[in-house]
Amino acid sequence: MPAKPFEPNKSCYVCSETPLLLDVNTKATKLREVIDKI
């Protein structure tokens, strides 16, 4: 029995359509640090 999905929450970072820019200094930051902080 299929369920009707909820309306997206506009204040939700995942549901919203607002782009997210992430600036990372790749010379000083390791991938593990980025993953751990996100």
N, C-alpha and C positions, 0 to 999 in steps of 0.2 A: 504494500500500500504506500504509494509515494506521498511525501510530505511537502507542503508548500514552504519554500524558503522564506526566512525573515527578510524584511527590508534592511539594506545596509545602514549601519550606524555611521553618520557623517563625521562624528568626532573620533571614530576608530581609525587608527593608523593603517590597519590592514584593509578595512572596508572602503576607506575614502579614496578618492581619485587624485588626491594631492600628491604631486611627485615629491620624492625625498632625495635631496642631494647629499652625498657623503664624500667629504674630502679627506683623503688619507695620505700621509707622507709615507710612501712605500720604501723610502730609504731608511726610515727610523722605526717603522711599525711592522710587526710580524702579523701574518694572517691570523694566527691564534689569538692575538690581542683583539683584533677586530671582531672575530667570532665570539669571544668571551664577553665583550662589551655590548654587543647587539643581542 
